Amino acid sequence: MSKLDDDIRKALANGEASYDLDREEGVFRQMAGIFRGKMRWMAIVATIYSVVLPVLIVLAAIEFFQTDDTKWQIFYATGILLLAMLLLMVKLWGWMQMNRNSIQREIKRLELRMLELSEQKQE
C-alpha cells in the first residue's frame, strides 16, 4: 500500500468523503455505456465483429479437419489464428473503452468533490 492509499482510507473512515457503493456500475451497464457517445458506431462494428468472427473461426476449424491436403490445412490453421487474434483485439478494445468510461466518471466525481470542498472553504 502506498501512503496515498492510506490517506484516502483515513479520509473515508473519518467521513470526510462519502463513497456510495451503489454508484458502482456492473459489467452489463458498463457494456451498455460503450454504445453512448461519439464512438457508438465503432462499438456497433465491434459487436458485429464479435459475433461474425467466432462463426468464421468455427467454419475454418471444420474445414481444417475435413481437408486432407497439407497446404489447405496450413491455410485454415493460419486463418483460425488470425481470426482469433482479431477477435481478441476487438474484445480488448471493448474492455479498454469500458475502463476509459469508468475512469472518466471517477475523474468527474473527483472534480465535483473538489468543487464542493473549495466552496466549503470559501464559506
C-alpha positions in Angstrom: 0.0 0.0 0.0 1.2 3.5 -0.8 0.9 6.5 1.5 -1.8 7.9 -0.8 -3.9 4.8 -0.4 -3.6 5.0 3.4 -4.6 8.7 3.3 -7.6 8.0 1.2 -8.7 5.2 3.5 -8.3 7.5 6.5 -10.3 10.2 4.9 -13.1 7.8 4.0 -13.1 6.4 7.5 -13.3 9.8 9.1 -16.4 10.6 7.0 -14.8 13.4 5.1 -15.8 11.9 1.8 -18.8 9.7 1.3 -18.3 6.8 -1.2 -21.5 5.2 -2.3 -21.1 1.6 -3.5 -24.5 1.7 -5.1 -23.0 4.2 -7.6 -20.7 1.5 -8.9 -21.8 0.1 -12.2 -21.9 -3.6 -13.1 -20.3 -5.1 -16.2 -23.5 -5.1 -18.2 -24.2 -1.5 -17.5 -20.6 -0.6 -18.5 -21.0 -2.5 -21.7 -24.2 -0.6 -22.5 -22.2 2.6 -21.8 -19.9 1.9 -24.7 -22.9 2.4 -27.0 -23.3 6.1 -25.9 -21.3 8.9 -27.2 -19.2 9.6 -30.2 -17.7 6.1 -30.5 -21.2 4.4 -30.8 -20.6 3.4 -34.4 -17.3 1.8 -33.5 -19.0 -0.2 -30.7 -21.6 -1.4 -33.2 -18.9 -2.5 -35.6 -17.0 -4.2 -32.8 -20.2 -6.0 -31.7 -20.8 -7.2 -35.3 -17.2 -8.5 -35.5 -17.5 -10.2 -32.1 -20.4 -12.2 -33.5 -19.1 -12.9 -37.0 -15.5 -13.8 -36.1 -16.3 -16.8 -33.9 -18.6 -18.2 -36.7 -15.7 -17.8 -39.1 -13.3 -19.5 -36.7 -15.7 -22.5 -36.3 -16.1 -22.7 -40.1 -12.4 -22.6 -40.6 -11.9 -25.3 -37.9 -14.4 -27.6 -39.6 -12.7 -27.1 -43.0 -9.3 -27.7 -41.3 -10.4 -31.1 -40.1 -12.2 -32.1 -43.3 -9.4 -31.4 -45.7 -6.6 -33.9 -46.4 -4.3 -31.5 -48.3 -1.5 -30.1 -46.0 -1.4 -26.8 -47.9 -5.1 -26.2 -47.1 -4.6 -27.3 -43.5 -1.9 -24.7 -43.1 -4.2 -22.1 -44.7 -7.1 -22.9 -42.4 -4.9 -23.1 -39.3 -3.4 -19.7 -40.2 -6.9 -18.3 -40.7 -8.0 -19.6 -37.4 -5.1 -18.0 -35.6 -5.5 -14.6 -37.4 -9.3 -14.6 -36.8 -8.8 -15.4 -33.1 -6.2 -12.6 -32.7 -8.6 -10.2 -34.4 -11.4 -11.3 -32.1 -9.1 -10.8 -29.1 -8.2 -7.3 -30.3 -11.9 -6.4 -30.6 -12.7 -7.7 -27.1 -9.7 -5.9 -25.7 -10.9 -2.7 -27.4 -14.3 -3.1 -25.7 -12.7 -3.6 -22.2 -10.5 -0.6 -22.7 -13.5 1.5 -23.7 -15.3 0.4 -20.5 -12.2 1.2 -18.5 -11.9 4.6 -20.1 -15.6 5.4 -19.3 -15.1 4.3 -15.7 -12.0 6.5 -15.3 -13.8 9.5 -16.8 -16.7 9.1 -14.3 -14.3 8.9 -11.4 -12.5 12.0 -12.6 -15.8 13.8 -12.8 -16.7 12.7 -9.3 -13.4 13.9 -8.0 -13.8 17.3 -9.7 -17.2 17.7 -8.2 -15.9 16.7 -4.7 -13.0 19.2 -5.1 -15.5 21.9 -6.1 -17.6 21.1 -3.0 -14.6 21.3 -0.8 -13.4 24.6 -2.3 -16.9 26.1 -1.8 -16.9 24.9 1.8 -13.6 26.6 2.4 -14.8 29.9 1.0 -17.8 30.0 3.4 
